[in-house]
C-alpha cells in the first residue's frame, strides 16, 4: 500500500462540511433590482424606488422550497448592483429607500424568520463586487465597508448555515482594481458564525465547474489544493503538512482526485463539490421565461447526477416582481418533490440480510442495512478488493441502488453491481467513486440477490449504506 494513498483515505471533512453535504439539496433565491429591470447583472445606478414587491411572501418561498424536499435557502442579500435587501447602516442603496413597506421593510429578516419557522436552514450570498459603492476599487476602504455589511448579516439574523461567495470583480475599463481581503472575510465569518460553511470562493465547498447542472463522472472530495487557495483551505487541513500545496488545479479539470493525481500532490484537502443551476434559463426572474421552467425529467436528472454523484445540489428559484415564486415554478417544485419521494421513499432492503467476502471486527455486513450513518461494513485493513451480497428475502423489481460510504472518508475507486439470474450473476452497473452518496440507475430487473463488487479502493473500503429502490411506482 502506497503511503500517500493510505494518507488520502484518512483525510476527513469538518463538521460544517458534513452538515452541508448531509443537507444534499437546497435553494438559491436571486432577487434584487434586477427583477424589475429585466437584467441579469445590474449597473449599480438603479433607483431604489423601482423595488416594490407588494405581495412578497417569504412563507410562500419556504413552502415551495420544502415541497421539493430542499432543506435550506440561500438569499442574494446583495448582488453585483450593490442594492441591499436589508436596511444596511453603511449605504443608502437599499430597501430603506424603496417604496416597499414605506422603506421600513427588511427582506433578509422576513426570509430568515420564514426559514426558521418552516424548519429549514438559512444562508446568505453577499457579492464582493459592488457596482454602486463609491469606495469599490480603494481596496482598504472597500474591504472595511464589505466587512461591516458582512457583520450586519452575520449578527442580525440568527444562525446561518452557509456564506456563499463568487469571485466576480469589477476590474475593467472603469479603472477600478479591487483586491478582496478574503482572509479577513473568512476570519470574520469564523468568529461570528463558526458553524457556517464558506462556499465556492471559500474553503469549505467548491464549485463543480459549470452552471449546467452536472458534475464529474468521478467527483472526489479529497483533492490537491491549489497554491492560490492554500490560505483559504488550510483551516480544513487534517495535518500541519497540508498547509503547503504544490499542485495547481482548475475547477474545470475533469480529474481532481484519481490515484495519478494524488500521487503527484504534496498536500491534500477535503473539498467537496456543489452543483448549482437555475430552474429557468436566467438567475433572476424574467416574464419571458415563464414557459421555460426546466422539465421534471431535467430536474430529476440533475438531482440524481449531483446528490447521487457525491455533490450537493443548489437550485435557484427567482421570485417575480410580486415577490412570489411564480406558479409555474411552484408547480414544478411540487412535482419534483413528489417524484423524489416516490422513487426513494421505500427502501426494499427493510427485510434483507447481507453477507460478505470478509468483515473486520465490529464492521459486519449487516451494518450497511441498519440506517445508521455512524456504522459501516469494512473488510480487514489493507484489503482493497471485497464484495458484499444482499438477500432481499424474495424476488423484487428494482432499478436504483444507492450506496453511501462512511461519511468521514472516501475510498471506493471502482465497483460493479450484479444481480443473480438463476445460477448466473448479471452486471447491472459499473461505477467509479461513491463518496457521500452514489445513485446507480439501470434498466429495471427482478431478482432476490444483489452483489456489490469493490474492485479498487484506497486502503480498505468503508461502506455505510446499501439501499435498493424501484422508481417505477406503478410496478
KOLRO-516766 format. One record per atom (N, C-alpha, C): residue in one letter; x, y, z. Coordinates in steps of 0.2 Angstrom, whole numbers, plus 5000, padded with zeros to 4 digits. Layout:
<pts>
AXYZ
...
</pts>
This chain:
<pts>
X500449945000
X500050005000
X500450065000
X500350104995
X500750174995
X500550215001
X501050245004
X500850285010
X500450345008
X500550375002
X500150435000
X499450414999
X499350354996
X498650334995
X498250325002
X498650295006
X498350275013
X498250345017
X498650395016
X498550455019
X497950485016
X497850485009
X497250515006
X496550485009
X496650415011
X496050385013
X495850415020
X496350445024
X496250475030
X496050545031
X496050585025
X495850655025
X495150655027
X494950695031
X494250705034
X493950765033
X493250775032
X492850835032
X492850865039
X492750935039
X492550965045
X491750955046
X491550965052
X490850965054
X490451005050
X490651065048
X490251115044
X490251085037
X490751055035
X490651025028
X490150975028
X490250935033
X489750875033
X489050895034
X488950955038
X488250975039
X487950995032
X488351035028
X488051055021
X487950995017
X488450945017
X488450885012
X487750845014
X487650845020
X487050805023
X486350835021
X486450905020
X485850935018
X485650915011
X486150895007
X486050865000
X485750914995
X485250954996
X484850984991
X484551054994
X484751104992
X484551174995
X484451224989
X484151284991
X483951334986
X484351394986
X484351424980
X484651494979
X484051534978
X484051594981
X483551644979
X483851714976
X483851724970
X484051784967
X483551834966
X483651894970
X483051944970
X483452004971
X483252054967
X483552124969
X483252174963
X483552234962
X483352274957
X483352244950
X483752204949
X483752164943
X483052134941
X482752114946
X482052084945
X481552134941
X481752204943
X481252254940
X481552284934
X482152274932
X482452304926
X482552244921
X482352184922
X482452134917
X483152114916
X483552124920
X484352114919
X484552064923
X485152034921
X485451984925
X486052014929
X486352064927
X486852104931
X486652174931
X486552204937
X486452274937
X487052324936
X486852384936
X487452434934
X487652464941
X487252464946
X487352504952
X487052574952
X486752594946
X486452654945
X485652654946
X485352594947
X484652584948
X484352634954
X483852654953
X483452694958
X483152644963
X483252654969
X482952604974
X482152614973
X481852664970
X481152664970
X480852614966
X481252584961
X480952534957
X480852464961
X481152454967
X481052394971
X480452404975
X479852364973
X479252364977
X478852304976
X479052244979
X478752184979
X478152184983
X477552214981
X476952224985
X476652164988
X476852104985
X476552044988
X477051994991
X477652024992
X478151974995
X477951935000
X478051875000
X477851825005
X478351765006
X478851785011
X479351735012
X479151665014
X478551665017
X478251595019
X478151555013
X477851595007
X477751555001
X478451534998
X478951564998
X479551544996
X479751485000
X479751485006
X479951425010
X479551365009
X478851375008
X478451315007
X478651285000
X478751324995
X478951304988
X479651264989
X480151284993
X480751254994
X480651184997
X480251185002
X480151125006
X479751075002
X479251094997
X478951054993
X479351004989
X479951034987
X480450994983
X480850954987
X480850964993
X481250924998
X481950954999
X481951024998
X482551054999
X482651075007
X483251085009
X483251085017
X483651155019
X483651205014
X483951265015
X483851315010
X483951375012
X483851435007
X484451485008
X484751505002
X485251555002
X484951614998
X485051675001
X484751734999
X485251774996
X485151804990
X485651854987
X485451924991
X485851934997
X485651995001
X485952054997
X486452044993
X486752104989
X487052064983
X486852084977
X487152064971
X487652114968
X487852114962
X488352154960
X488152224959
X487552234959
X487252304958
X487352344965
X487452314970
X487552344977
X486952354981
X486352344978
X485752354981
X485652304987
X485552334993
X485552284999
X484752275001
X484652205002
X483952185004
X483852195011
X484252225015
X484152245022
X484352315023
X484152345028
X484252425029
X484952435031
X485452425027
X486152425030
X486252495032
X486652505037
X486852565040
X487452605036
X487752565031
X488352585028
X488152615021
X487552615018
X487352635012
X486652655011
X486552705007
X485852725006
X485552685000
X485952644997
X485652604991
X485352534994
X484752544997
X484552485000
X483752495000
X483452435003
X482752435004
X482452495008
X482852525012
X482652585016
X482452645012
X482652645006
X482452705002
X482052674996
X481752624997
X481252594992
X480552614994
X480052604990
X479352614992
X479052554996
X479352504995
X479152434999
X479152445006
X478552445009
X478352445016
X478552515018
X478552565014
X478752635015
X479452645018
X479852605015
X480552605017
X480752575024
X480252535027
X480352505034
X480452425033
X480452405027
X480552335026
X481252305026
X481252245027
X481952205028
X481852135025
X482052125019
X481952065015
X482352005019
X482952025021
X483351975024
X482951945031
X482651995035
X482351975041
X481751935039
X481351955034
X480751915033
X480951845031
X481451835027
X481651775024
X481951725029
X482451755033
X482751715039
X482251695044
X481751735045
X481251715050
X480751665047
X480651665041
X480251615037
X480551545037
X481251555036
X481651485036
X481551455043
X481751495048
X481651465055
X481051435056
X480451475055
X479851455056
X479651385052
X479951385046
X479751325042
X480251275043
X480751275047
X481151215049
X481651205043
X481851255040
X482451245035
X483051295037
X483651285034
X484151325036
X484251385032
X484551445034
X484551505031
X485351515029
X485451545023
X486151565021
X486151625017
X486751655017
X486751725013
X487251725008
X487151755003
X487551774997
X487651854998
X488351874998
X488451944998
X489051954993
X488851984987
X489351994982
X489952044984
X490552024983
X491052064985
X491152124979
X490952104973
X490952164968
X490352204969
X490452264970
X489852314971
X489952374966
X489452374961
X489552424956
X489252494958
X488952494964
X488652564966
X489152594971
X489452554976
X489852584981
X490452624979
X490452694980
X491052734978
X491752714980
X491752674986
X492452664988
X492752594985
X492252564981
X492552504977
X493152524973
X493652484973
X494252504970
X494852534974
X494552564980
X495052584985
X495052524990
X495552484989
X495452414992
X495452415000
X495852455003
X495752455010
X495152485013
X494852535010
X494252565012
X493652525010
X493652495004
X493052455002
X493052395007
X493652365008
X493652295012
X493352315019
X493452375022
X493152385028
X492352395027
X492152425022
X491452435020
X491152365020
X491452315016
X491152255015
X491152215021
X491652215025
X491652185032
X491152215036
X490952275036
X490452305040
X489752275038
X489652265031
X489052245029
X488952165031
X489552135030
X489552065032
X489452055039
X489652095044
X489552095051
X488852105052
X488452145049
X487752165050
X487352095048
X487552065043
X487152005041
X487351945046
X487951945048
X488151885052
X487951895060
X487751955062
X487551965069
X486751975069
X486451995064
X485752015065
X485151965063
X485351905060
X484851865058
X484851795060
X485151785066
X485151715068
X485751675065
X485651605066
X486151555063
X486151555056
X486751555053
X486751555046
X487151485044
X486951445039
X487251385038
X487751395033
X487751445029
X488251455023
X488251525021
X488951545020
X489051615017
X489351595010
X488951615005
X489151594998
X489451654994
X490051654992
X490451704988
X490551684981
X490551724976
X490851714970
X491451764969
X491851754964
X492451794963
X492351854958
X491751874956
X491651924952
X491951994954
X492352024949
X492752084951
X492652134946
X492652194948
X492452244943
X493052284940
X493652244939
X494252274936
X494052274928
X494252334925
X494052344918
X494152414916
X493752434911
X493852494908
X493752554913
X493352544919
X493252604923
X493852614928
X494352564927
X495052584930
X495052554937
X494452534940
X494452514947
X494752444948
X495252434952
X495552374954
X495552364961
X495052314963
X494952304970
X495252234972
X495652234977
X495952174980
X495552154986
X495152104985
X494752074991
X495252044996
X495052065002
X495452035008
X495051975010
X495151915007
X494751855008
X494951835015
X495551835017
X495751805024
X495351845029
X495251915029
X494951945034
X494151935033
X493851925027
X493151905027
X493051835030
X493551785029
X493451725032
X493551725040
X493951765042
X494151765049
X493451795053
X493151845049
X492551875052
X491951825053
X491951785047
X491451735047
X491551675053
X492151655053
X492351605058
X492251635065
X492351695066
X492251725073
X491451735075
X491051755070
X490351765071
X489851715070
X490051665065
X489651615063
X490051555062
X490351525067
X490851475067
X490551405063
X489951395064
X489651335060
X489451345053
X489551405050
X489351425043
X489951395039
X489751365033
X490151345028
X490251405024
X490851415021
X491051465016
X491151435009
X490751455005
X490651414999
X490951444993
X491151404988
X491351424981
X492051464981
X491951534983
X492651564984
X492751564992
X492851504994
X492951495001
X493251425002
X493451415008
X493751345010
X493351285011
X492751295011
X492351235013
X491951195008
X491651225003
X491351194997
X491551224991
X491751184986
X491951214980
X491451204974
X491551244969
X491151244964
X491251184959
X490751154956
X490851094952
X491251114945
X491151184943
X491551204937
X491051224932
X490451224933
X489951244927
X489251254931
X488851294927
X488151304929
X487651274925
X487851214922
X487451174918
X487051124922
X487251114928
X486951064932
X487250994932
X487850984931
X488150924931
X488850924934
X489050864937
X489750864940
X490150814936
X490750794939
X491150744935
X490850674936
X491050634931
X490950564932
X491250534938
X491850564940
X492150534946
X492350604950
X491850614955
X491950684959
X492250664966
X492850684966
X493250664973
X493150724977
X493050704984
X493050764989
X493750774992
X494250724991
X494950734993
X495350754987
X495550814987
X495850844981
X496550884983
X496950894978
X497550934980
X497351004980
X497551044984
X497351114984
X497851154980
X497551214977
X497951254973
X498451304977
X498951324974
X499351374978
X498951434980
X498551454975
X498151514976
X497651514982
X497451444983
X496951434988
X497251414995
X497951404996
X498151375002
X497951405008
X497951475008
X497751515014
X497051495016
X496651495011
X495851485012
X495751415014
X496151365012
X495951305013
X496351275019
X496851305021
X497251275027
X496851255033
X496351295035
X496051285041
X495751215041
X495551185035
X495251125034
X495751065034
X496351085034
X496951035034
X496850985040
X497050925039
X497050875045
X497750875048
X498250895044
X498950885046
X499250955045
X499750965049
X500151035048
X500451035041
X500650975038
X501050975032
X500550995026
X499850995027
X499351015022
X499351085021
X499751125025
X499751195024
X500151215018
X500551175015
X500951195009
X500751145004
X500551174998
X500251134992
X500651154986
X500751104982
X501151114976
X500851104969
X500251074969
X499951064963
X499351104962
X499351144956
X498851184955
X498251144951
X497651164952
X497151134948
X496651184946
X496251174941
X495651214940
X495051184941
X494551224943
X493851194944
X493551164938
X493851174932
X493651144926
X493951084924
X494551064928
X494851004927
X494350944928
X494450894923
X494050834924
X494250784929
X494850784930
X495150734935
X495450774941
X495150774947
X495350814953
X495650764958
X495550704958
X495750664963
X495950594962
X496050574956
X496250504955
X496950484958
X497150424958
X497750404961
X498350434958
X498250444951
X498850484947
X498950554950
X498350584951
X498350654954
X498650654961
X498350604965
X498550604972
X499350594973
X499550554969
X500250534969
X500750594967
X500450634963
X500850694961
X500850754967
X500350744971
X500150804975
X500650804981
X500750864984
X501150864990
X500750884996
X500050904995
X499650915000
X498950894998
X498550875002
X497850855001
X497350885006
X496750905003
X496250935007
X495550905006
X495150905011
X494450885009
X494050945007
X493750945001
X493551004997
X492950984993
X492350964995
X491850934991
X491450984987
X491150954982
X490850994976
X490151014977
X489951074974
X489251094974
X489051104967
X488451074965
X488251084958
X487651144959
X487751194955
X487251254955
X486951264948
X486351274948
X485951284942
X485351324943
X485051354938
X484351384940
X483751344937
X483251354940
X482651324937
X482451344930
X482651404929
X482551444922
X483151454919
X483151484913
X483751504909
X484151554913
X483851604916
X484151654920
X484151644927
X484551684930
X484651684938
X484151724941
X483951784938
X483451824940
X482751814936
X482251834939
X481551824935
X481551864929
X481251834924
X481151864918
X480451844915
X479951884914
X479251854912
X479351814906
X479851834901
X479851794895
X480051724896
X480351704902
X480551644903
X480051594907
X479351624908
X478851594912
X478751524909
X478851514902
X478751444899
X479351414898
X479851434901
X480551394900
X480751364907
X480351354911
X480551314918
X480751244916
X481351224919
X481551154917
X481051104918
X481051054914
X480551004915
X480750954921
X480250914923
X480350874928
X480950824927
X480950804921
X481450754919
X482150784919
X482250844917
X482850884918
X483050894925
X482650914929
X482750924936
X482950854940
X482650804938
X482750734941
X483450714939
X483650724933
X484250714930
X484850744934
X484750814935
X485250854939
X485250824946
X484650814949
X484650784956
X485050724957
X484950674952
X485250614953
X486050614951
X486150664947
X486850664945
X487250704950
X486950754954
X487350794959
X487250754966
X486650754969
X486650724975
X486850654975
X486750624969
X486950554968
X487550544965
X487950594965
X488650594962
X489150624966
X489050624973
X489550644978
X489550724978
X489050754976
X489050834977
X488350854980
X488350914981
X487650944984
X487350984978
X486750994978
X486351024973
X486051094975
X486251144972
X485951214974
X485551234968
X484851234969
X484451254964
X484151324965
X484251364960
X484051434960
X483351444958
X482951484962
X482251504961
X482151574961
X482051614956
X481951684956
X481251704957
X481151744963
X480451774964
X480351824958
X479651834957
X479451884952
X479351954955
X479151994951
X479052064953
X478552074959
X478152024959
X477652024965
X477952014972
X478551974971
X478851954977
X478651884979
X478451844973
X478251774974
X478651734969
X478751664971
X478951614967
X478351604962
X478551614955
X477951604950
X477651534950
X477051534949
X476551474949
X476851424945
X477151434939
X477451384935
X478051344939
X478451384942
X479051364946
X478751324952
X478251344956
X477951314961
X477751244960
X477351244954
X477051184952
X477651134950
X478151154947
X478751104945
X479051084951
X479151124956
X479451104963
X479051054966
X478451064966
X478051014969
X478050944966
X478050944959
X478150884955
X478850854957
X479350894957
X480050864959
X480050834965
X479750864970
X479750834977
X479350774977
X478850774974
X478350714974
X478750654971
X479050674965
X479450614961
X480050584966
X480450634969
X480950604973
X480650564979
X480150584982
X479850554987
X479550484985
X479350484979
X479050414976
X479650374975
X480150394972
X480650354969
X481150324975
X481250374980
X481650354985
X481350344992
X480750334992
X480350334998
X480350265002
X480450214998
X480350145001
X480950104999
X481350095004
X482050055003
X481849985003
X481949944998
X481749874998
X482249825002
X482649855006
X483149815010
X482849805017
X482249835018
X481949835025
X482049765028
X481949715025
X481949645027
X482549605025
X483049635022
X483549605019
X484149585024
X484549535021
X485149515025
X485749525021
X486349535024
X486949545020
X487449495022
X487849475017
X488449435018
X489049465014
X489649445016
X490249475013
X490849425012
X491349445008
X491949415007
X492349405013
X492349465017
X492649465024
X492449535027
X492449535034
X492249585038
X492749595044
X492949655045
X493349675051
X492949665057
X493249655063
X492849655069
X492549725070
X491849715072
X491449775073
X491149805067
X491349775061
X491149805054
X490849755050
X490349725053
X489949665049
X489549695044
X489349645039
X489049665033
X488349695034
X487949675039
X487349695040
X487349775042
X487849805044
X487949875046
X487749915040
X487749895034
X487549935028
X486849935027
X486449905031
X485749905031
X485349935037
X485849955042
X485549975048
X485250055048
X485450085043
X485150155043
X485550205047
X486150185050
X486550225055
X487150255051
X487250315050
X487750345046
X488450335050
X488450315057
X489050315061
X489250235061
X488950195057
X489150125057
X489350105050
X489750055049
X489950045042
X490249975041
X490149935036
X490449875034
X491149895031
X491649845033
X492349855031
X492649785031
X493049775026
X493549715027
X494149735031
X494549685032
X495149705036
X495549755033
X495949795037
X496349845034
X496849825029
X496949855024
X497349835019
X497049795013
X496449775014
X496049745009
X495749785004
X495949794998
X495749844994
X495149814989
X495049754989
X494549724985
X494149684989
X493449684989
X493049644993
X492349654989
X491849604992
X491249604989
X490749594995
X490149624994
X489549614999
X488949594995
X488549544997
X487949524994
X487349544999
X486849554996
X486149574999
X485649524997
X485349495001
X484749445000
X484149485002
X483749504997
X483149544998
X482549505002
X482649445002
X482149395005
X481649365000
X481549404995
X481149374989
X481249414983
X481049384977
X481249424971
X480849484971
X481149544969
X480849604968
X481149644962
X480749684959
X480949734954
X481249794957
X481849814954
X482149874956
X482549904950
X482749964951
X483149994945
X483550054948
X483650054955
X484050104958
X484450074964
X485050084965
X485450064971
X485850124973
X485750144979
X486050194982
X486550174987
X487250194986
X487750174990
X488050244994
X488250235000
X488550285004
X489150255008
X489750295007
X490250275011
X490250305018
X490650285022
X490650315029
X490850385028
X490450435032
X490450505030
X491150535032
X491650505035
X492250535037
X492850515032
X492650485027
X493150465022
X492850445015
X493250445010
X493050425003
X493650385000
X493450324999
X493950274997
X493850234991
X493250214990
X493050174984
X493250204977
X493650174973
X493850204967
X493450164961
X493250104961
X492950074956
X492550014959
X491950004956
X491449954958
X491049924952
X490749874953
X490149844949
X489649824953
X489049824951
X488449794954
X488149744950
X487949684953
X487749624949
X487049604953
X486649574949
X486049534952
X486149464949
X485849414953
X485849344951
X485249334947
X485349304942
X484849274937
X484949204936
X484549164940
X484649094940
X485349074944
X485749044940
X486449024943
X486949074941
X486749124937
X487249174934
X487149244937
X487749274938
X487749344940
X487849394934
X487349444934
X487249484928
X487449554930
X487949584926
X488149654928
X487649704927
X487449744932
X486949804931
X487249864930
X487849874933
X488149944933
X488849944935
X489249984932
X489949994933
X490050064935
X490350074940
X490550144943
X491250154945
X491350214947
X492050234950
X491850254957
X491950324958
X491850344965
X491150334968
X491150334975
X490550334978
X490450394983
X490850404988
X490850464992
X490250464996
X489950524998
X489450535002
X488850494999
X488650494993
X488150464990
X488250454983
X488050384981
X488050374973
X487450334972
X487050374967
X486450344965
X486550304958
X486450234958
X486650194952
X485950174949
X485850204943
X485250194939
X485350144934
X484850104932
X484950054927
X484250024925
X484249984919
X483549964917
X483249914923
X482649914924
X482349884929
X482449804928
X482649774934
X482749704934
X482349674940
X482249604940
X481949574945
X482349514948
X482549524954
X483049474957
X482949474965
X483149424968
X483149424975
X483849444978
X484349434974
X485049444976
X485449494972
X485849534976
X486149594973
X486949584976
X487349594972
X488049594974
X488449664972
X488849694977
X489249744976
X489949724976
X490349724970
X491049704970
X491449774970
X491849784975
X492349834975
X492949814972
X493149834966
X493749814963
X494349854964
X494249914966
X494849964968
X494650004973
X495050014978
X494850064984
X495550084987
X495450134991
X496050154995
X496150125002
X496650085003
X496750055010
X496250005011
X495650025013
X495149975014
X494450015014
X493949985010
X493350025009
X492950025016
X492550075017
X492150085022
X491450105020
X490950055019
X490350065016
X489750075022
X489450125022
X488950145027
X488250125025
X488050125019
X487350105017
X487350075010
X486850035009
X486750005003
X485949995003
X485650034998
X484850044998
X484650024991
X484049994991
X483849974984
X483150004983
X482950024977
X482350064976
X482050044969
X481450054968
X481050044962
X480750104960
X481050144955
X480750204953
X480150204949
X479950144947
X479350134943
X478750124949
X478450174951
X477950174956
X477350134954
X477250124948
X476650084945
X476750004945
X477449994947
X477549924946
X477249884952
</pts>
